[in-house]
Each structure stands twice: as C-alpha cells, then as structure tokens.
Amino acid sequence: MSDSPVKTALVTGASSGIGESTARKLHSLGYTVYGAARRTDRLEALSADGIRPLALDVTDDDAMTAAIEAIIGETGRIDVLVNNAGYGSYGALEDVSIEEARRQFDVNVFGLARLTQLVLPHMRDQRSGLVVNVSSMGGRIHTPLGGWYHATKFAVEALSDCLRMEVAPFGIAVVVIEPGAIATEWGRIAAEHLRGTADDSAYAAQVQAVAAALESESETRRSSPPGVVADAIGKAVTARRPRTRYAVGFAAKPLIAARRALPDRAFDRLIARAMDLPRS
C-alpha cells in the first residue's frame, strides 16, 4: 500500500459544463476535489458524488483567501488548480461599456491571477503542483464583436507562458487548455447578452449574425461535449511532463492552424464567411 498522500485539486466554475466535468474527472482519478462556484446550491449534484462544494467568487479577494486557507486546513496541500471560471461578453468595441470590459477582465484574468498567487506558495513548499488555465481557441484567434473577450483570453495565454518559466524551478507546471466549440450554456448566454447591445447600434446586422453563430455553438451537432476538455485536463494532471497547451473540441485545432498559416485579412475573410457576416 502506498503511503503517498491523496492529492488535492481545486476547480473553479464547477457548477456546470467544463468545470463540472473536470471536477468529476479528477475525482475519478483519485483526487480530493473541491468544486467552486459562486452559488453552492448548484454544486449539490457534485457534493452527492463526493466532491467538496466551495463557495467562491473569483472577484472577491477575501473569499479566495478564505477558500485556500480552508483547503490547506482540511487537506494540508493543494496539487492542482484548474482556473476555469470565466464568461464571454460580446459586443462592438464602440458599444460595450468600459465598466463591462473591466468586469470581464476582473473575472477572466485578474480573478485567475489572484487565485494563482494564493496557491503558489503552497505548491512551492511542496516542490510540486500543476496550474491549469482554461483559455479558449479565442486566445489564439479573433472574431468580430469579441474584442474584450478575446483580449482576456490572449492575456491568459501570455500570463501562462510567463508563469510557466517563473515556476518551473520549483517543480510546478503550467498548462493552457484551449477549448473550441463546446456544448455548454456559454454560447447561448453570450448570444443573449450580445443581442442586448443591438438596439440603436450601428453594428446591429453584425450583432444578429454573430449571435446566431454563438448560439450554434450550444447545439450538440456543431459542438463537442464538455467531457473532451475534462479528458484533456485528466491527461495533463497524470502526465509526467504535460504539454504546455491542449487545443481540444470542435474546430479548435483547424482554426488555430488557419490563424497561424493565413495572412490577417485572409483569416478575416474566413471568419466572416463562417459567421455569415453582412458584406459592405
């Protein structure tokens, strides 16, 4: 029998979709898993299956500090942090308020970074750990009306690359997950929010086209199940030397490859056709 301690993982945004699937995957791999979300009532199904619910708002510094202290107090360690909490707010740069832009950065970037800051001292003490940042293929490509969302995901990519080099001497690995179209509530919610910006907007025709494209991401026939992302994270946490990036799910690899290969305007035309954008 092994005397090795049971490893501990924290998954944010665990109430549904990718986060829920990831929490279940890590639990199946033998981890003590904390599933975090703002509303613990949405974690009841996970709790019933042995995953520990944790109330956590990634824009609340006191809540994040208390959450990490609670995990360390109960298990004495933290081995995997999955920064999955985030949302997509679309709209023309001209139409989206700076307040909304700041909120998106607060959730998608600063919350991720602050929680990582709180976890790293414990991982350094252990001389081991894995930080998994859930970005998006949107961290490598661009689409119209997604300026603020893409900006947050590009930021996550850059932060992850720098962090990977900083923490490598301490035995800590950093992995970026880049999901493509995944069958979750994300696309529908983003589309609803986007349509709310259409009134009196000079970009109304684009809004309708992009909202329809976002909604299609919620349809199973054009999306991959959240489990493909959870499986990629499972591979990362069990690998002796995990890859730095995992692009998974519908369209992720081909679109990232196309962005790398095509000139800017050629890629613009590709996306415009795919989204059926109005032409001038």
C-alpha positions in Angstrom: 0.0 0.0 0.0 1.3 3.5 -0.9 2.0 6.0 1.9 1.7 8.9 -0.6 -0.9 11.5 0.5 -4.1 11.8 -1.5 -3.6 14.7 -3.9 -6.0 17.7 -3.8 -7.4 19.7 -6.7 -9.5 22.9 -6.8 -11.7 23.5 -9.8 -13.4 26.9 -10.3 -16.6 27.4 -12.2 -17.6 23.9 -11.3 -21.3 24.3 -11.2 -21.8 23.3 -14.9 -20.2 22.5 -18.2 -16.4 22.2 -18.4 -15.9 22.8 -14.7 -18.4 20.2 -13.6 -17.0 17.6 -16.0 -13.4 18.4 -14.9 -14.3 18.1 -11.2 -15.8 14.6 -11.8 -12.8 13.6 -13.9 -10.3 14.5 -11.3 -12.4 12.8 -8.6 -12.4 9.6 -10.7 -8.6 9.8 -10.8 -8.5 9.7 -7.0 -8.1 13.4 -6.2 -9.8 15.1 -3.3 -11.6 17.6 -5.4 -13.1 21.0 -4.3 -15.6 22.3 -6.8 -16.0 26.0 -6.5 -18.8 28.3 -7.7 -20.5 31.5 -6.5 -23.7 29.6 -5.7 -23.2 26.4 -3.8 -26.8 25.2 -4.4 -25.6 24.5 -8.0 -23.0 22.1 -6.6 -25.4 19.8 -4.9 -25.0 17.1 -7.5 -21.3 17.2 -7.2 -21.5 17.1 -3.5 -23.6 14.0 -3.6 -20.9 12.3 -5.6 -18.1 13.0 -3.0 -16.8 16.3 -4.5 -16.5 19.1 -1.8 -18.5 22.2 -2.6 -16.9 25.6 -2.1 -18.5 29.0 -2.3 -16.1 31.2 -4.3 -16.4 34.4 -6.2 -13.2 35.0 -8.1 -13.7 38.8 -7.9 -13.8 38.6 -4.1 -10.3 38.6 -2.6 -11.4 37.8 0.9 -13.4 34.8 -0.4 -10.5 33.5 -2.4 -8.1 33.8 0.6 -10.6 32.0 2.9 -11.1 29.3 0.3 -7.4 28.4 0.0 -7.0 28.6 3.8 -9.9 26.2 4.2 -8.4 23.7 1.7 -5.0 23.8 3.3 -6.6 23.5 6.7 -8.5 20.4 5.7 -6.0 18.6 3.4 -2.7 20.2 4.1 -1.9 20.6 0.4 -3.0 21.7 -3.0 -1.7 19.9 -6.0 -3.8 21.0 -8.9 -5.5 24.4 -9.6 -7.9 24.5 -12.5 -8.8 28.1 -13.3 -12.0 27.6 -15.3 -14.3 30.3 -14.0 -15.0 32.9 -16.7 -17.6 34.2 -19.2 -17.9 35.7 -22.6 -19.3 39.2 -23.1 -19.6 40.1 -26.8 -20.4 43.5 -28.4 -18.8 46.1 -30.7 -16.0 47.9 -29.0 -17.9 51.1 -29.6 -21.0 49.7 -27.8 -19.6 47.9 -24.8 -19.2 50.0 -21.7 -15.8 50.2 -20.0 -17.4 49.0 -16.8 -18.4 45.8 -18.5 -15.0 45.4 -20.1 -13.4 45.8 -16.6 -15.7 43.2 -15.2 -14.7 40.7 -17.9 -11.1 41.3 -17.1 -11.8 41.0 -13.4 -13.4 37.6 -13.8 -11.4 36.1 -16.7 -7.9 37.5 -15.9 -7.5 39.1 -12.5 -9.5 36.5 -10.6 -7.5 33.8 -12.3 -4.2 35.5 -11.5 -5.1 36.3 -7.9 -6.2 32.8 -7.1 -3.0 31.5 -8.6 -1.0 33.9 -6.4 -2.7 32.4 -3.4 -2.0 28.8 -4.4 1.6 29.1 -5.5 3.3 29.5 -2.0 1.8 26.1 -1.1 2.9 24.5 -4.3 6.4 25.9 -3.8 6.6 24.5 -0.3 5.6 21.1 -1.8 8.1 21.5 -4.7 5.3 20.3 -7.0 2.0 21.4 -8.4 0.1 22.0 -11.6 -1.8 25.2 -12.6 -4.3 24.6 -15.4 -5.6 27.8 -17.1 -8.7 27.3 -19.2 -8.3 29.7 -22.0 -10.0 29.2 -25.4 -9.3 28.9 -29.1 -10.3 32.5 -28.7 -7.0 33.1 -27.1 -5.3 32.4 -30.4 -7.8 33.7 -33.0 -10.1 36.6 -33.3 -13.8 37.1 -34.2 -15.8 40.3 -34.7 -17.6 41.8 -31.7 -15.5 39.7 -29.4 -12.7 42.2 -28.7 -12.9 42.3 -24.9 -13.5 38.6 -24.6 -10.6 37.7 -26.9 -8.4 40.3 -25.1 -9.0 38.5 -21.8 -8.1 35.1 -23.3 -5.0 36.5 -25.1 -4.0 37.8 -21.7 -4.5 34.4 -20.1 -2.2 32.9 -22.7 0.6 35.4 -22.1 0.3 35.2 -18.3 0.5 31.4 -18.6 3.6 31.4 -20.7 5.4 33.8 -18.4 4.3 31.9 -15.3 5.4 28.6 -16.7 9.0 29.9 -16.9 8.8 31.5 -13.4 7.7 28.5 -11.5 9.5 25.7 -13.4 12.5 25.8 -10.9 10.0 24.9 -8.1 8.7 21.8 -9.8 5.4 23.5 -10.8 4.0 23.0 -14.3 1.6 25.4 -16.1 -0.8 24.1 -18.7 -3.2 26.1 -21.0 -6.4 24.4 -22.3 -7.8 25.9 -25.5 -11.4 24.6 -26.0 -13.1 25.0 -29.3 -16.9 25.0 -29.6 -18.2 23.1 -26.5 -21.9 22.1 -25.9 -22.5 24.3 -22.8 -24.6 27.2 -21.8 -21.7 29.6 -22.7 -22.8 30.3 -26.3 -26.4 30.8 -25.6 -25.7 33.2 -22.7 -23.1 35.1 -24.8 -25.6 35.4 -27.6 -28.4 36.7 -25.4 -26.1 39.3 -23.9 -24.9 40.3 -27.4 -28.4 40.8 -28.7 -29.0 43.2 -25.8 -26.4 45.5 -27.4 -28.2 45.7 -30.8 -30.7 48.4 -30.1 -29.8 51.6 -31.9 -26.4 50.1 -32.7 -24.6 50.8 -36.0 -23.4 47.2 -35.8 -26.9 45.6 -35.4 -26.6 43.5 -38.6 -23.3 42.1 -37.3 -24.8 41.5 -33.9 -27.5 39.3 -35.3 -25.1 37.3 -37.4 -22.6 36.8 -34.6 -25.3 36.0 -32.1 -26.6 33.2 -34.4 -23.1 31.8 -34.7 -22.7 31.8 -30.9 -26.0 30.1 -30.4 -25.0 27.3 -32.8 -22.1 26.5 -30.5 -24.6 25.3 -28.0 -26.0 22.8 -30.4 -24.5 19.3 -30.0 -24.2 18.7 -33.7 -21.7 21.6 -34.0 -20.0 21.2 -30.7 -18.1 18.8 -28.6 -19.2 17.6 -25.1 -17.6 19.2 -22.1 -16.0 15.8 -21.3 -13.4 16.2 -24.1 -12.0 19.2 -22.2 -12.1 17.3 -18.9 -10.3 14.4 -20.5 -7.6 16.7 -21.7 -7.1 18.1 -18.2 -7.1 14.5 -16.9 -4.2 13.7 -19.4 -2.3 16.8 -18.2 -2.6 16.0 -14.5 -1.5 12.4 -15.0 1.4 13.1 -17.4 5.0 13.1 -16.1 5.7 16.0 -18.4 2.4 17.6 -19.5 2.2 19.5 -22.8 2.1 23.3 -22.4 -1.1 23.6 -24.5 -4.1 21.3 -25.3 -6.4 22.5 -28.1 -9.5 20.4 -27.9 -13.1 20.3 -29.1 -14.9 21.2 -32.3 -12.8 23.5 -34.7 -10.1 24.4 -32.2 -7.1 22.8 -33.9 -8.1 23.7 -37.5 -8.9 27.3 -36.7 -5.7 27.8 -34.6 -3.8 26.3 -37.5 -5.5 28.5 -40.0 -4.7 31.6 -38.0 -1.1 30.6 -37.9 -0.9 30.0 -41.6 -3.1 32.7 -43.2 -2.4 36.4 -43.5 -4.5 38.6 -41.4 -7.1 39.7 -44.0 -7.4 36.2 -45.4 -8.2 34.9 -41.9 -10.7 37.8 -41.5 -12.5 36.6 -44.7 -12.5 33.1 -43.4 -14.2 34.1 -40.2 -16.6 36.5 -42.0 -17.8 33.7 -44.3 -18.1 31.2 -41.4 -20.3 33.6 -39.4 -22.2 34.8 -42.5 -21.4 38.4 -41.7 -23.1 41.1 -43.8 -21.0 42.5 -46.6 -20.4 46.1 -47.5 
